[in-house]
Amino acid sequence: MSAVVEGLGRAGLAARGAMYIVVASVAAQIALGDRGPHADREGALAAVARQPMGRLLVAILALGFLAHAGWRLVEAVIDPGDEGTDATGLGKRAGQVARAGIYLTGFVIALPYVTGAKRNGGGGSGEQDLTARVLGWPGGRLLVAMAGAGFLAAAGVNGWRAATGKFRRKLDTRAMPGWIEMAVTWLGRVGMTARLVAWGLIGGFIIRAALRTDPHQAVGLDGALRRLADRPAGPALLLVTAAGLLSFGLYSCCEARWREVEEG
């Protein structure tokens, strides 16, 4: 893999890490009683934009998102592992394209904050509006339920990675001192467990929306974390989840340094 593509991958992983660190900070604020900020990607961008030199920082994040999208698309094309002709290889390609779409969307969302056209963001109404439109389509309930199942599947994958430690295969552990390897491993385990919780909550709420034909049940990350905070012992659970999301952000930054990017 060329040095340019490797650079895209590392820049994209660093941007992902920065985003999760900011989301974790906002989630902790919500747990401590501040219900103003939004704990999702757009809320994180809004929080960064309000800082000194915020537009420049958001522009750097936006370029990181674009780099991440480009790296994932390259991975889909070059087919790491030479498995492009079987179902496993095609599934990996589709997964890379889906990840590229997520980060390309992040780049588009960031642009109004870079130009100064927008300063506040998040809130979850976008998920509800989209769910309402899809529920009105023929077979819409099934499509919404499938979307929820997709989040649950992503949650399960994160849980499996946390339990098995398979994510370590993509790290250049030979270049790490022993204590750093141990720290990065635990950051990965804790962070992926937090993503298991977050994606599981989102998937559960989306499936509930399909079953009840009620788009207000569908929420994104911000809505899921706020509903968690509203439950008994919710603030404490949200603080734990915020710590886990912070761990994943730090793990992503470690990936930017030590991941063997050329292996996909």
Secondary structure, DSSP 8 states (H G I E B T S, - for coil): --HHHHHHHHHHHHHHHHHHHHHHHHHHHHHTT--SS--SHHHHHHHHHTSTTHHHHHHHHHHHHHHHHHHHHHHHHH-TTS-TTSHHHHHHHHHHHHHHHHHHHHHHHHHHHHHTS------SHHHHHHHHHHHTSTTHHHHHHHHHHHHHHHHHHHHHHHHH-GGGGGB-GGGS-HHHHHHHHHHHHHHHHHHHHHHHHHHHHHHHHHHHT-GGG---HHHHHHHHHTSTTHHHHHHHHHHHHHHHHHHHHHHHHHB-GGG-
